[in-house]
Amino acid sequence: MTITSVASNPLDAIASANQSASAAAGVGSVTKADTSATDRFLKLLVTQMKNQDPLNPMDNAQVTSQMAQISTVSGIQDLNTSVTGLNAQLAQSQALQAASLVGHGVTLAGNKLDVAANDGTGIGGFSLDTAASNVKITVSDATGQVVDTLNLGAAPTGLNGFQWTGAVAGQSYTFAVNAVADGNVVSSTALMRDRVNAVAIVNNKLTLETAYSGAVAYSDVKAVN
């Protein structure tokens, strides 16, 4: 009797065939490839059973295991397709919501003071990982020279804001945060007010075009002013 040599597991052959098909046809053929993968699996399985060694046939456990594998692969492929579609819908939904932010202020990570044009008040903020017993803000001008220091005292965990009244309208200032608790440095993040000029979707990810920080992810927004 002639025994035809076939793969011990049809999934190995399918994986190889799918890889070649994907490289040749591109992403647009994924759905068609998924369907043909199941057909190829069944054909290979039938061929394997027809040409198996009668003295050492496949047992039911092997057949069941291979059927379970193709079901799992098909299920994962369907899940990936569903998740991709949901991600696209979520990005579009977020874009509609974010469109209302255009022209409004948001709080982002950054150390630039927002100086009011009418009275020269500088506004900034910071986030603390843990509560601090004392927070010191160092304000510098456009040349990097320190122009003032603010001792804010104790501050709680999370978002905090401050105002500085020594700013000159039309000039730019930056600030640094130094927070301590019981003599130990508390991890902090400087926060600045920015303005949203436009909203865009890049690679299914929502991006905000801001006045000072450029393009930032929607998820980077700490607060809406």
N, CA, C and O of each residue as an XYZ file, in Angstrom:
900
protein
N       0.860     -1.198      0.000
C       0.000      0.000      0.000
C       0.885      1.232      0.000
O       1.876      1.297      0.727
N       0.523      2.204     -0.815
C       1.288      3.450     -0.871
C       0.733      4.436      0.144
O      -0.462      4.728      0.150
N       1.601      4.941      0.995
C       1.187      5.906      2.016
C       1.627      7.295      1.567
O       2.819      7.550      1.394
N       0.666      8.186      1.381
C       0.994      9.567      0.990
C       1.441     10.347      2.213
O       0.794     10.301      3.260
N       2.542     11.057      2.079
C       3.058     11.833      3.206
C       2.283     13.135      3.323
O       2.207     13.901      2.362
N       1.707     13.391      4.491
C       0.988     14.641      4.743
C       1.464     15.188      6.070
O       2.104     14.494      6.860
N       1.131     16.474      6.301
C       1.561     17.103      7.546
C       0.905     16.418      8.718
O      -0.262     16.031      8.644
N       1.645     16.263      9.804
C       1.088     15.635     10.998
C      -0.031     16.475     11.583
O      -0.909     15.949     12.267
N      -0.008     17.780     11.322
C      -1.065     18.672     11.795
C      -1.416     19.626     10.669
O      -0.567     20.424     10.272
N      -2.634     19.580     10.135
C      -3.012     20.462      9.020
C      -2.827     21.926      9.330
O      -2.645     22.724      8.410
N      -2.866     22.312     10.598
C      -2.701     23.725     10.925
C      -1.336     24.251     10.525
O      -1.193     25.425     10.184
N      -0.314     23.368     10.566
C       1.019     23.799     10.152
C       1.010     24.226      8.694
O       1.570     25.262      8.335
N       0.367     23.413      7.852
C       0.300     23.742      6.428
C      -0.541     24.980      6.196
O      -0.203     25.812      5.353
N      -1.642     25.113      6.939
C      -2.504     26.284      6.783
C      -1.770     27.553      7.179
O      -1.866     28.564      6.484
N      -1.032     27.514      8.294
C      -0.290     28.683      8.744
C       0.692     29.134      7.688
O       0.814     30.328      7.415
N       1.406     28.168      7.083
C       2.367     28.488      6.036
C       1.668     29.077      4.821
O       2.143     30.052      4.238
N       0.531     28.483      4.435
C      -0.204     28.972      3.266
C      -0.774     30.349      3.518
O      -0.751     31.198      2.628
N      -1.292     30.591      4.731
C      -1.852     31.900      5.064
C      -0.789     32.983      5.040
O      -1.037     34.100      4.587
N       0.411     32.642      5.538
C       1.496     33.610      5.547
C       1.856     34.021      4.129
O       2.068     35.204      3.863
N       1.929     33.050      3.208
C       2.243     33.361      1.816
C       1.116     34.157      1.174
O       1.367     35.101      0.424
N      -0.125     33.779      1.468
C      -1.268     34.474      0.883
C      -1.342     35.907      1.364
O      -1.648     36.808      0.583
N      -1.061     36.135      2.655
C      -1.117     37.480      3.201
C      -0.045     38.360      2.589
O      -0.293     39.525      2.279
N       1.143     37.806      2.414
C       2.225     38.582      1.829
C       1.914     38.977      0.401
O       2.291     40.064     -0.037
N       1.227     38.105     -0.337
C       0.944     38.379     -1.745
C      -0.273     39.268     -1.926
O      -0.280     40.143     -2.792
N      -1.313     39.050     -1.109
C      -2.572     39.754     -1.333
C      -2.742     40.972     -0.463
O      -3.506     41.867     -0.828
N      -2.054     41.057      0.698
C      -2.180     42.214      1.555
C      -3.306     42.054      2.547
O      -3.963     41.015      2.606
N      -3.523     43.117      3.339
C      -4.483     43.071      4.428
C      -5.894     42.941      3.922
O      -6.732     42.367      4.617
N      -6.200     43.446      2.739
C      -7.558     43.438      2.227
C      -8.121     42.062      2.007
O      -9.336     41.931      1.859
N      -7.302     41.017      1.977
C      -7.773     39.660      1.700
C      -7.916     38.824      2.952
O      -8.076     37.607      2.863
N      -7.860     39.459      4.140
C      -7.875     38.697      5.387
C      -9.157     37.897      5.528
O      -9.117     36.719      5.884
N     -10.299     38.526      5.254
C     -11.581     37.824      5.430
C     -11.676     36.621      4.514
O     -12.108     35.550      4.943
N     -11.276     36.781      3.246
C     -11.319     35.678      2.293
C     -10.367     34.566      2.707
O     -10.678     33.384      2.568
N      -9.193     34.961      3.222
C      -8.202     33.971      3.652
C      -8.710     33.186      4.850
O      -8.450     31.990      4.975
N      -9.446     33.874      5.743
C      -9.980     33.186      6.915
C     -10.924     32.068      6.501
O     -10.886     30.973      7.062
N     -11.790     32.354      5.495
C     -12.751     31.355      5.042
C     -12.053     30.191      4.351
O     -12.375     29.030      4.602
N     -11.089     30.506      3.472
C     -10.391     29.449      2.752
C      -9.513     28.618      3.678
O      -9.239     27.452      3.392
N      -9.069     29.211      4.792
C      -8.239     28.467      5.741
C      -9.007     27.283      6.311
O      -8.460     26.189      6.451
N     -10.281     27.507      6.641
C     -11.104     26.421      7.173
C     -11.305     25.339      6.125
O     -11.248     24.150      6.438
N     -11.542     25.751      4.867
C     -11.722     24.779      3.782
C     -10.462     23.941      3.596
O     -10.533     22.722      3.440
N      -9.306     24.608      3.612
C      -8.048     23.881      3.435
C      -7.818     22.912      4.587
O      -7.322     21.803      4.389
N      -8.180     23.340      5.787
C      -8.010     22.464      6.944
C      -8.827     21.187      6.782
O      -8.323     20.087      7.009
N     -10.099     21.338      6.386
C     -10.965     20.166      6.237
C     -10.455     19.243      5.138
O     -10.474     18.021      5.288
N      -9.995     19.831      4.025
C      -9.465     19.015      2.938
C      -8.210     18.268      3.377
O      -8.056     17.083      3.080
N      -7.326     18.947      4.073
C      -6.102     18.308      4.550
C      -6.404     17.212      5.565
O      -5.768     16.158      5.570
N      -7.391     17.481      6.430
C      -7.752     16.487      7.430
C      -8.334     15.236      6.784
O      -8.008     14.115      7.175
N      -9.207     15.441      5.781
C      -9.779     14.295      5.068
C      -8.681     13.526      4.344
O      -8.666     12.295      4.378
N      -7.762     14.233      3.691
C      -6.650     13.587      2.991
C      -5.778     12.810      3.955
O      -5.337     11.699      3.661
N      -5.537     13.409      5.108
C      -4.716     12.740      6.109
C      -5.372     11.449      6.592
O      -4.698     10.436      6.781
N      -6.689     11.492      6.791
C      -7.394     10.300      7.262
C      -7.455      9.218      6.186
O      -7.381      8.029      6.496
N      -7.594      9.632      4.898
C      -7.630      8.662      3.812
C      -6.302      7.952      3.638
O      -6.259      6.769      3.299
N      -5.215      8.682      3.873
C      -3.895      8.136      3.593
C      -3.131      7.742      4.856
O      -1.916      7.550      4.811
N      -3.825      7.623      5.961
C      -3.137      7.256      7.182
C      -2.696      5.796      7.157
O      -3.253      4.974      6.429
N      -1.721      5.505      7.936
C      -1.199      4.152      8.056
C      -2.247      3.280      8.761
O      -2.566      3.532      9.922
N      -2.782      2.268      8.086
C      -3.823      1.435      8.708
C      -3.319      0.692      9.941
O      -4.105      0.286     10.796
N      -1.992      0.517     10.025
C      -1.433     -0.161     11.186
C      -1.249      0.806     12.362
O      -1.065      0.393     13.507
N      -1.304      2.111     12.043
C      -1.142      3.112     13.102
C      -2.072      4.296     12.815
O      -1.601      5.405     12.565
N      -3.371      4.069     12.850
C      -4.334      5.113     12.481
C      -4.418      6.209     13.546
O      -4.025      6.035     14.699
N      -4.953      7.344     13.093
C      -5.201      8.438     14.038
C      -6.303      8.012     15.003
O      -7.277      7.370     14.611
N      -6.133      8.378     16.257
C      -7.199      8.072     17.208
C      -8.148      9.260     17.317
O      -7.867     10.338     16.794
N      -9.250      9.060     17.986
C     -10.265     10.109     18.107
C      -9.727     11.352     18.807
O     -10.150     12.468     18.507
N      -8.805     11.162     19.729
C      -8.248     12.298     20.464
C      -7.502     13.233     19.527
O      -7.596     14.453     19.662
N      -6.742     12.656     18.554
C      -6.011     13.482     17.598
C      -6.954     14.291     16.728
O      -6.752     15.488     16.521
N      -7.994     13.625     16.215
C      -8.959     14.316     15.367
C      -9.657     15.419     16.145
O      -9.798     16.538     15.652
N     -10.091     15.110     17.350
C     -10.782     16.104     18.179
C      -9.873     17.286     18.483
O     -10.312     18.435     18.459
N      -8.598     17.003     18.771
C      -7.639     18.057     19.085
C      -7.450     19.001     17.903
O      -7.411     20.220     18.074
N      -7.330     18.423     16.679
C      -7.134     19.254     15.496
C      -8.381     20.076     15.176
O      -8.268     21.227     14.755
N      -9.566     19.501     15.371
C     -10.812     20.239     15.157
C     -10.923     21.399     16.145
O     -11.372     22.491     15.799
N     -10.504     21.135     17.382
C     -10.551     22.191     18.397
C      -9.590     23.320     18.044
O      -9.889     24.492     18.273
N      -8.426     22.961     17.481
C      -7.442     23.979     17.120
C      -7.959     24.888     16.022
O      -7.819     26.107     16.122
N      -8.555     24.326     14.971
C      -9.053     25.172     13.887
C     -10.206     26.043     14.375
O     -10.358     27.179     13.925
N     -11.023     25.517     15.295
C     -12.111     26.318     15.859
C     -11.553     27.494     16.656
O     -12.075     28.608     16.595
N     -10.480     27.224     17.406
C      -9.854     28.288     18.198
C      -9.251     29.355     17.302
O      -9.420     30.548     17.553
N      -8.542     28.930     16.249
C      -7.925     29.875     15.320
C      -8.988     30.729     14.648
O      -8.838     31.947     14.548
N     -10.067     30.092     14.185
C     -11.143     30.834     13.528
C     -11.780     31.823     14.492
O     -12.093     32.954     14.121
N     -11.971     31.382     15.744
C     -12.566     32.267     16.741
C     -11.704     33.475     17.024
O     -12.214     34.587     17.161
N     -10.383     33.266     17.114
C      -9.459     34.380     17.363
C      -9.469     35.358     16.200
O      -9.448     36.572     16.403
N      -9.502     34.825     14.968
C      -9.528     35.690     13.797
C     -10.797     36.528     13.769
O     -10.754     37.718     13.457
N     -11.935     35.904     14.098
C     -13.198     36.652     14.141
C     -13.160     37.713     15.231
O     -13.650     38.826     15.039
N     -12.575     37.367     16.380
C     -12.473     38.318     17.482
C     -11.605     39.510     17.103
O     -11.944     40.654     17.408
N     -10.482     39.240     16.435
C      -9.598     40.330     16.003
C     -10.319     41.276     15.053
O     -10.170     42.495     15.146
N     -11.110     40.703     14.131
C     -11.865     41.537     13.197
C     -12.875     42.402     13.940
O     -13.041     43.581     13.626
N     -13.549     41.813     14.925
C     -14.549     42.557     15.698
C     -13.899     43.675     16.504
O     -14.412     44.793     16.552
N     -12.764     43.367     17.141
C     -12.077     44.369     17.949
C     -11.591     45.527     17.081
O     -11.682     46.687     17.484
N     -11.072     45.215     15.887
C     -10.615     46.265     14.972
C     -11.770     47.193     14.605
O     -11.618     48.414     14.581
N     -12.926     46.596     14.321
C     -14.094     47.404     13.992
C     -14.542     48.264     15.158
O     -14.904     49.425     14.966
N     -14.522     47.708     16.373
C     -14.913     48.464     17.560
C     -13.945     49.617     17.821
O     -14.366     50.703     18.220
N     -12.650     49.385     17.597
C     -11.663     50.447     17.790
C     -11.923     51.618     16.851
O     -11.827     52.779     17.250
N     -12.252     51.304     15.602
C     -12.532     52.359     14.630
C     -13.778     53.148     15.033
O     -13.800     54.375     14.940
N     -14.822     52.431     15.482
C     -16.045     53.100     15.910
C     -15.799     53.953     17.147
O     -16.343     55.051     17.263
N     -14.981     53.453     18.070
C     -14.664     54.207     19.278
C     -13.914     55.488     18.933
O     -14.192     56.548     19.493
N     -12.952     55.386     17.999
C     -12.190     56.568     17.596
C     -13.107     57.620     16.972
O     -12.947     58.812     17.236
N     -14.063     57.191     16.147
C     -15.000     58.128     15.536
C     -15.893     58.768     16.590
O     -16.178     59.964     16.531
N     -16.333     57.962     17.558
C     -17.174     58.493     18.631
C     -16.415     59.516     19.466
O     -16.961     60.556     19.834
N     -15.145     59.213     19.764
C     -14.323     60.150     20.524
C     -14.079     61.431     19.741
O     -14.017     62.517     20.316
N     -13.940     61.296     18.414
C     -13.709     62.474     17.578
C     -14.901     63.422     17.642
O     -14.730     64.640     17.702
N     -16.112     62.859     17.628
C     -17.305     63.693     17.729
C     -17.353     64.414     19.070
O     -17.725     65.586     19.140
N     -16.976     63.712     20.130
C     -16.969     64.325     21.447
C     -15.871     65.385     21.557
O     -16.078     66.453     22.132
N     -14.697     65.069     20.994
C     -13.568     65.985     21.094
C     -13.760     67.228     20.238
O     -13.138     68.259     20.494
N     -14.619     67.141     19.220
C     -14.855     68.310     18.357
C     -15.359     69.495     19.164
O     -15.125     70.648     18.803
N     -16.052     69.205     20.259
C     -16.568     70.290     21.105
C     -15.451     71.003     21.866
O     -15.670     72.074     22.433
N     -14.238     70.403     21.878
C     -13.111     71.019     22.575
C     -12.406     72.082     21.744
O     -11.640     72.882     22.281
N     -12.657     72.099     20.443
C     -11.980     73.063     19.573
C     -12.280     74.486     20.042
O     -13.439     74.873     20.197
N     -11.215     75.253     20.265
C     -11.364     76.621     20.741
C     -11.406     76.738     22.254
O     -11.427     77.846     22.791
N     -11.418     75.596     22.953
C     -11.479     75.611     24.413
C     -10.123     75.231     25.014
O      -9.233     74.745     24.316
N      -9.989     75.462     26.318
C      -8.750     75.161     27.010
C      -8.735     73.771     27.595
O      -9.773     73.252     28.005
N      -7.554     73.161     27.635
C      -7.356     71.852     28.259
C      -6.084     71.908     29.093
O      -5.222     72.762     28.886
N      -5.987     70.990     30.030
C      -4.796     70.890     30.869
C      -3.969     69.696     30.429
O      -4.467     68.573     30.353
N      -2.685     69.953     30.137
C      -1.775     68.917     29.660
C      -0.480     68.957     30.464
O      -0.216     69.913     31.193
N       0.311     67.919     30.323
C       1.636     67.920     30.942
C       2.497     68.971     30.241
O       2.584     68.983     29.013
N       3.121     69.838     31.003
C       3.948     70.910     30.431
C       4.255     71.944     31.489
O       3.585     71.995     32.521
N       5.272     72.779     31.247
C       5.719     73.732     32.270
C       5.608     75.181     31.829
O       6.317     76.041     32.352
N       4.728     75.467     30.870
C       4.558     76.840     30.389
C       3.420     77.514     31.162
O       2.328     76.956     31.270
N       3.673     78.702     31.695
C       2.635     79.445     32.401
C       1.681     80.084     31.403
O       2.105     80.633     30.386
N       0.402     80.007     31.701
C      -0.615     80.659     30.886
C      -0.848     82.047     31.484
O      -1.428     82.176     32.563
N      -0.393     83.080     30.778
C      -0.470     84.447     31.294
C      -1.690     85.151     30.722
O      -1.850     85.243     29.505
N      -2.562     85.655     31.617
C      -3.762     86.372     31.199
C      -3.376     87.721     30.590
O      -2.515     88.428     31.114
N      -4.022     88.064     29.483
C      -3.682     89.292     28.774
C      -4.164     90.542     29.522
O      -3.587     91.618     29.372
N      -5.216     90.395     30.321
C      -5.778     91.592     30.955
C      -5.037     92.034     32.216
O      -4.787     93.227     32.392
N      -4.682     91.100     33.094
C      -4.038     91.503     34.347
C      -2.656     90.891     34.559
O      -2.021     91.157     35.579
N      -2.173     90.069     33.607
C      -0.833     89.498     33.738
C      -0.719     88.397     34.762
O       0.385     88.081     35.206
N      -1.832     87.804     35.148
C      -1.780     86.692     36.100
C      -1.354     85.411     35.380
O      -1.930     85.037     34.358
N      -0.331     84.746     35.933
C       0.134     83.485     35.357
C      -0.535     82.314     36.052
O      -0.610     82.274     37.280
N      -1.023     81.359     35.268
C      -1.732     80.204     35.819
C      -1.009     78.918     35.411
O      -0.678     78.724     34.241
N      -0.773     78.054     36.383
C      -0.134     76.767     36.120
C      -0.699     75.708     37.046
O      -1.616     75.983     37.820
N      -0.166     74.509     36.975
C      -0.648     73.439     37.827
C       0.360     72.326     37.941
O       1.426     72.372     37.326
N       0.024     71.323     38.730
C       0.908     70.175     38.907
C       0.098     69.019     39.462
O      -0.974     69.206     40.038
N       0.631     67.822     39.277
C       0.010     66.606     39.783
C       0.997     65.908     40.703
O       2.174     65.769     40.370
N       0.514     65.467     41.869
C       1.362     64.788     42.840
C       0.967     63.330     42.959
O      -0.219     63.008     43.021
N       1.955     62.445     42.991
C       1.687     61.021     43.173
C       1.210     60.721     44.594
O       0.380     59.838     44.811
N       1.754     61.476     45.564
C       1.320     61.365     46.962
C       1.252     62.774     47.546
O       1.790     63.720     46.972
N       0.592     62.901     48.679
C       0.468     64.212     49.311
C       1.838     64.762     49.713
O       2.739     64.006     50.078
N       1.981     66.095     49.641
C       3.245     66.748     49.986
C       3.030     67.700     51.159
O       1.976     68.325     51.277
N       4.031     67.804     52.019
C       3.952     68.736     53.148
C       4.333     70.143     52.725
O       3.958     71.115     53.381
N       5.075     70.258     51.632
C       5.426     71.583     51.123
C       5.731     71.498     49.633
O       6.423     70.587     49.180
N       5.205     72.458     48.877
C       5.441     72.535     47.430
C       6.013     73.909     47.109
O       5.477     74.933     47.531
N       7.099     73.916     46.364
C       7.729     75.173     45.948
C       7.713     75.262     44.425
O       8.092     74.318     43.731
N       7.272     76.401     43.923
C       7.227     76.650     42.483
C       8.289     77.684     42.129
O       8.311     78.775     42.699
N       9.164     77.348     41.195
C      10.193     78.264     40.721
C       9.812     78.752     39.330
O       9.657     77.954     38.406
N       9.660     80.083     39.183
C       9.240     80.687     37.919
C      10.453     81.286     37.213
O      11.250     82.001     37.820
N      10.582     80.980     35.909
C      11.700     81.507     35.109
C      11.163     82.233     33.886
O      10.086     81.908     33.386
N      11.933     83.236     33.396
C      11.513     83.964     32.202
C      11.994     83.237     30.948
O      12.504     82.119     31.028
N      11.828     83.880     29.786
C      12.161     83.244     28.511
C      13.650     82.934     28.378
O      14.032     82.067     27.591
N      14.504     83.639     29.145
C      15.951     83.411     29.075
C      16.395     82.319     30.043
O      17.561     81.926     30.041
N      15.466     81.824     30.874
C      15.824     80.801     31.851
C      16.205     81.349     33.201
O      16.555     80.587     34.102
N      16.143     82.669     33.363
C      16.497     83.283     34.635
C      15.319     83.194     35.612
O      14.183     83.508     35.258
N      15.605     82.765     36.836
C      14.565     82.664     37.857
C      14.112     84.066     38.257
O      14.928     84.916     38.614
N      12.795     84.296     38.193
C      12.243     85.613     38.515
C      11.420     85.610     39.794
O      11.158     86.671     40.361
N      11.009     84.439     40.255
C      10.221     84.400     41.491
C      10.136     82.958     41.995
O      10.317     82.003     41.240
N       9.856     82.832     43.285
C       9.664     81.528     43.910
C       8.408     81.575     44.776
O       8.237     82.490     45.581
N       7.536     80.590     44.608
C       6.299     80.534     45.368
C       6.335     79.350     46.322
O       6.606     78.223     45.909
N       6.065     79.601     47.588
C       5.958     78.528     48.569
C       4.471     78.282     48.815
O       3.807     79.085     49.470
N       3.958     77.188     48.298
C       2.532     76.909     48.362
C       2.120     76.158     49.615
O       0.929     76.074     49.912
N       3.064     75.615     50.353
C       2.715     74.857     51.539
C       2.292     73.439     51.181
O       2.737     72.885     50.176
N       1.430     72.854     52.010
C       0.996     71.475     51.801
C       0.046     71.375     50.613
O      -0.692     72.312     50.312
N       0.077     70.220     49.941
C      -0.795     69.981     48.783
C      -1.199     68.515     48.760
O      -0.384     67.652     49.084
N      -2.450     68.209     48.382
C      -2.931     66.820     48.381
C      -2.502     66.054     47.131
O      -1.979     66.632     46.179
N      -2.732     64.753     47.155
C      -2.474     63.903     45.993
C      -3.384     64.304     44.833
O      -4.533     64.690     45.048
N      -2.868     64.212     43.596
C      -3.683     64.506     42.416
C      -3.407     65.870     41.828
O      -2.310     66.409     41.976
N      -4.420     66.440     41.146
C      -4.266     67.704     40.442
C      -4.338     68.889     41.395
O      -5.188     68.936     42.285
N      -3.429     69.850     41.196
C      -3.397     71.082     41.985
C      -3.098     72.242     41.048
O      -2.423     72.070     40.034
N      -3.598     73.418     41.385
C      -3.348     74.601     40.572
C      -2.774     75.738     41.402
O      -2.839     75.722     42.631
N      -2.211     76.725     40.715
C      -1.673     77.906     41.410
C      -1.726     79.109     40.473
O      -1.853     78.958     39.258
N      -1.627     80.302     41.054
C      -1.576     81.539     40.291
C      -0.351     82.346     40.718
O       0.067     82.318     41.876
N       0.203     83.058     39.753
C       1.350     83.932     40.019
C       1.028     85.315     39.472
O       0.744     85.464     38.284
N       1.070     86.304     40.315
C       0.641     87.657     39.926
C       1.790     88.546     39.459
O       1.571     89.729     39.198
N       2.992     88.019     39.347
C       4.118     88.862     38.949
C       4.414     88.823     37.463
O       5.446     89.342     37.036
N       3.544     88.224     36.662
C       3.804     88.095     35.224
C       3.589     89.416     34.499
O       2.798     90.255     34.930
N       4.299     89.587     33.398
C       4.125     90.736     32.509
C       3.422     90.246     31.254
O       3.910     89.344     30.573
N       2.274     90.842     30.950
C       1.494     90.412     29.791
C       2.329     90.472     28.524
O       3.047     91.444     28.291
N       2.234     89.430     27.705
C       2.979     89.386     26.444
C       4.294     88.648     26.548
O       4.885     88.301     25.526
N       4.772     88.395     27.771
C       6.015     87.668     27.951
C       5.710     86.209     28.324
O       4.646     85.894     28.857
N       6.669     85.339     28.029
C       6.481     83.912     28.311
C       7.289     83.503     29.535
O       8.381     84.014     29.782
N       6.723     82.565     30.296
C       7.355     82.084     31.516
C       7.196     80.567     31.622
O       6.231     79.990     31.122
N       8.154     79.946     32.277
C       8.068     78.520     32.591
C       8.209     78.352     34.098
O       8.607     79.278     34.807
N       7.876     77.153     34.577
C       7.978     76.928     36.018
C       8.435     75.504     36.294
O       8.307     74.616     35.452
N       8.969     75.310     37.490
C       9.402     73.989     37.942
C       8.766     73.719     39.300
O       8.541     74.634     40.091
N       8.480     72.444     39.552
C       7.803     72.044     40.786
C       8.767     71.242     41.655
O       9.428     70.317     41.183
N       8.836     71.612     42.933
C       9.637     70.860     43.898
C       8.738     70.540     45.091
O       8.396     71.429     45.871
N       8.357     69.272     45.233
C       7.459     68.860     46.312
C       8.168     67.880     47.237
O       8.889     66.992     46.781
N       7.957     68.050     48.543
C       8.588     67.162     49.521
C       7.562     66.754     50.580
O       6.567     67.445     50.800
N       7.821     65.630     51.223
C       7.009     65.153     52.339
C       7.937     64.482     53.337
O       8.572     63.475     53.024
N       8.016     65.042     54.544
C       8.910     64.516     55.576
C      10.356     64.436     55.088
O      11.072     63.480     55.387
N      10.763     65.429     54.352
C      12.139     65.489     53.875
C      12.418     64.683     52.631
O      13.532     64.732     52.109
N      11.427     63.931     52.128
C      11.607     63.111     50.932
C      10.916     63.767     49.732
O       9.851     64.372     49.861
N      11.545     63.631     48.574
C      10.990     64.224     47.354
C       9.744     63.459     46.920
O       9.738     62.228     46.883
N       8.698     64.198     46.594
C       7.454     63.608     46.101
C       7.426     63.734     44.579
O       7.664     64.815     44.039
N       7.140     62.645     43.897
C       7.082     62.666     42.435
C       5.953     63.581     41.972
O       4.819     63.478     42.442
N       6.282     64.480     41.042
C       5.298     65.451     40.569
C       5.402     65.630     39.055
O       6.433     65.337     38.451
N       4.319     66.113     38.458
C       4.275     66.406     37.028
C       3.746     67.816     36.833
O       2.656     68.143     37.302
N       4.510     68.652     36.144
C       4.057     70.015     35.864
C       2.937     69.972     34.830
O       3.002     69.211     33.865
N       1.914     70.788     35.036
C       0.764     70.834     34.135
C       0.560     72.263     33.630
O       0.764     73.228     34.366
N       0.164     72.381     32.389
C      -0.050     73.693     31.781
C      -1.392     73.760     31.073
O      -1.943     72.737     30.665
N      -1.912     74.965     30.932
C      -3.145     75.161     30.188
C      -2.801     75.383     28.723
O      -1.877     76.129     28.400
N      -3.543     74.736     27.845
C      -3.327     74.857     26.407
C      -4.681     75.059     25.736
O      -5.721     75.002     26.393
N      -4.667     75.292     24.442
C      -5.908     75.516     23.704
C      -5.969     74.568     22.519
O      -4.980     74.398     21.807
N      -7.131     73.945     22.302
C      -7.321     73.007     21.199
C      -7.705     73.782     19.937
O      -8.691     74.518     19.919
N      -6.902     73.600     18.881
C      -7.173     74.274     17.601
C      -7.885     73.366     16.600
O      -8.642     73.848     15.757
N      -7.647     72.058     16.687
C      -8.248     71.124     15.728
C      -8.214     69.718     16.297
O      -7.497     69.439     17.258
N      -9.003     68.832     15.689
C      -9.074     67.426     16.088
C      -8.851     66.561     14.845
O      -9.387     66.857     13.777
N      -8.069     65.505     14.983
C      -7.796     64.613     13.854
C      -7.726     63.170     14.331
O      -7.458     62.909     15.504
N      -7.969     62.228     13.411
C      -7.823     60.798     13.696
C      -6.649     60.277     12.874
O      -6.682     60.311     11.643
N      -5.612     59.794     13.557
C      -4.409     59.275     12.913
C      -4.242     57.824     13.333
O      -4.066     57.525     14.514
N      -4.299     56.908     12.335
C      -4.183     55.474     12.620
C      -5.195     55.023     13.674
O      -4.862     54.291     14.606
N      -6.445     55.482     13.501
C      -7.545     55.141     14.402
C      -7.326     55.654     15.822
O      -7.958     55.162     16.757
N      -6.445     56.630     15.998
C      -6.205     57.228     17.303
C      -6.530     58.716     17.237
O      -6.130     59.418     16.309
N      -7.258     59.173     18.237
C      -7.691     60.569     18.263
C      -6.538     61.462     18.707
O      -5.903     61.214     19.732
N      -6.276     62.507     17.920
C      -5.186     63.432     18.195
C      -5.718     64.863     18.239
O      -6.543     65.253     17.413
N      -5.238     65.638     19.208
C      -5.619     67.041     19.327
C      -4.462     67.914     18.868
O      -3.315     67.698     19.261
N      -4.770     68.903     18.031
C      -3.773     69.892     17.624
C      -3.920     71.094     18.548
O      -4.939     71.785     18.526
N      -2.883     71.341     19.367
C      -2.966     72.394     20.376
C      -2.085     73.589     20.016
O      -1.198     73.497     19.168
N      -2.352     74.704     20.679
C      -1.643     75.943     20.376
C      -0.173     75.894     20.783
O       0.678     76.400     20.052
N       0.146     75.297     21.935
C       1.511     75.317     22.460
C       2.215     73.964     22.389
O       3.428     73.904     22.187
N       1.465     72.893     22.553
C       2.087     71.563     22.647
C       2.095     70.807     21.334
O       2.660     69.716     21.260
N       1.479     71.362     20.289
C       1.424     70.662     19.005
C       0.417     69.534     19.046
O      -0.642     69.671     19.659
N       0.735     68.412     18.398
C      -0.166     67.258     18.335
C      -0.003     66.417     19.601
O       1.104     65.989     19.929
N      -1.106     66.183     20.307
C      -1.079     65.369     21.514
C      -2.220     64.362     21.456
O      -3.233     64.606     20.800
N      -2.064     63.246     22.130
C      -3.114     62.236     22.169
C      -4.271     62.710     23.028
O      -4.073     63.406     24.023
N      -5.466     62.335     22.643
C      -6.652     62.707     23.421
C      -6.551     62.211     24.860
O      -7.039     62.860     25.785
N      -5.916     61.061     25.040
C      -5.773     60.475     26.369
C      -4.825     61.278     27.265
O      -4.792     61.064     28.477
N      -4.047     62.210     26.670
C      -3.104     63.015     27.451
C      -3.778     64.176     28.178
O      -3.164     64.820     29.029
N      -5.034     64.440     27.843
C      -5.759     65.544     28.468
C      -6.050     65.201     29.926
O      -6.689     64.189     30.211
N      -5.587     66.033     30.838
C      -5.802     65.812     32.272
C      -7.103     66.446     32.759
O      -7.745     65.934     33.676
N      -7.488     67.569     32.136
C      -8.710     68.258     32.535
C      -9.117     69.193     31.411
O      -8.296     69.566     30.573
N     -10.388     69.569     31.398
C     -10.908     70.535     30.436
C     -11.206     71.821     31.202
O     -11.933     71.808     32.195
N     -10.635     72.938     30.728
C     -10.784     74.200     31.445
C     -12.086     74.907     31.038
O     -12.384     75.990     31.542
